[in-house]
């Protein structure tokens, strides 16, 4: 049964698993992912983990399965900007799901 309370560690593990599926310059463990570091490059070109749009789609599918939640089809990019943003989104969606049940 999925864990109803998402943790930063769980989200980081999912990100690291998706990261490892694509050819990359180096391996990445979940412990190396900073909770506030941007996951993908924004228009301003600031430093990031370097995830691509396909990675984000895969991460979204993994999150849905892991936490038994449905992510909105139209997500604002800022909602998935960092691990903390992802955890906040999951918590909000799970709360809405519980209230709607």
Wavefront OBJ file of the C-alpha trace (Angstrom):
o trace
v 0.000 0.000 0.000
v 1.375 3.455 -0.866
v 2.660 5.641 1.948
v 0.077 8.408 2.446
v 2.635 10.979 3.647
v 5.278 11.930 1.082
v 8.762 12.615 2.364
v 11.611 14.461 0.724
v 13.642 11.245 0.816
v 10.982 9.335 -1.124
v 10.753 12.072 -3.746
v 14.550 12.220 -4.034
v 14.699 8.435 -4.482
v 12.182 8.624 -7.332
v 14.143 11.445 -8.977
v 17.411 9.487 -8.660
v 15.770 6.377 -10.166
v 14.488 8.340 -13.165
v 17.885 10.020 -13.489
v 19.597 6.618 -13.679
v 17.405 5.412 -16.572
v 18.792 7.941 -19.051
v 22.393 8.148 -20.202
v 24.109 10.784 -18.070
v 27.635 12.003 -17.500
v 27.576 10.644 -13.959
v 25.535 8.624 -11.501
v 23.377 10.363 -8.930
v 22.239 9.081 -5.550
v 19.219 10.469 -3.767
v 21.495 11.731 -0.971
v 23.172 14.121 -3.436
v 19.926 15.913 -4.313
v 19.468 19.129 -2.368
v 15.834 19.791 -1.470
v 16.002 23.401 -2.678
v 18.135 22.929 -5.819
v 16.201 23.455 -9.083
v 15.360 20.167 -10.808
v 15.371 21.510 -14.353
v 16.802 24.483 -16.161
v 14.544 27.511 -16.286
v 14.545 30.153 -18.975
v 17.071 32.208 -17.022
v 19.712 29.475 -17.475
v 20.464 29.198 -13.739
v 22.192 26.067 -12.442
v 19.972 23.029 -11.964
v 19.983 19.256 -11.677
v 19.453 19.214 -15.439
v 16.304 17.141 -15.736
v 14.505 17.369 -19.051
v 10.789 17.490 -19.796
v 10.626 13.726 -20.397
v 12.291 13.153 -17.018
v 9.652 15.325 -15.376
v 6.868 13.303 -17.041
v 8.427 10.050 -15.795
v 8.857 11.477 -12.306
v 5.202 12.515 -12.329
v 4.091 8.988 -13.271
v 6.290 7.484 -10.543
v 4.903 9.932 -7.973
v 1.331 9.062 -8.924
v 2.033 5.376 -8.461
v 4.029 5.752 -5.252
v 1.496 7.995 -3.509
v -1.759 6.883 -5.167
v -2.516 10.399 -6.315
v -3.397 11.942 -9.674
v -1.309 14.934 -10.691
v -3.120 17.673 -12.608
v -2.533 17.507 -16.349
v -1.733 21.223 -16.408
v 0.921 21.736 -13.751
v 2.613 25.061 -13.282
v 6.370 24.535 -13.738
v 7.002 26.267 -10.415
v 5.102 23.470 -8.628
v 7.784 20.967 -9.632
v 10.765 23.309 -9.413
v 12.470 21.720 -6.375
v 12.017 18.660 -4.176
v 10.328 20.854 -1.558
v 7.869 22.119 -4.193
v 7.080 18.534 -5.242
v 6.486 17.421 -1.642
v 4.238 20.450 -1.050
v 2.224 19.676 -4.175
v 1.820 16.031 -3.141
v 0.712 16.996 0.354
v -1.860 19.428 -1.070
v -3.214 16.898 -3.569
v -3.443 14.144 -0.950
v -5.297 16.494 1.409
v -7.733 17.462 -1.372
v -8.201 13.780 -2.176
v -8.973 12.950 1.479
v -11.446 15.842 1.736
v -13.192 14.729 -1.451
v -13.577 11.129 -0.292
l 1 2 3 4 5 6 7 8 9 10 11 12 13 14 15 16 17 18 19 20 21 22 23 24 25 26 27 28 29 30 31 32 33 34 35 36 37 38 39 40 41 42 43 44 45 46 47 48 49 50 51 52 53 54 55 56 57 58 59 60 61 62 63 64 65 66 67 68 69 70 71 72 73 74 75 76 77 78 79 80 81 82 83 84 85 86 87 88 89 90 91 92 93 94 95 96 97 98 99 100 101
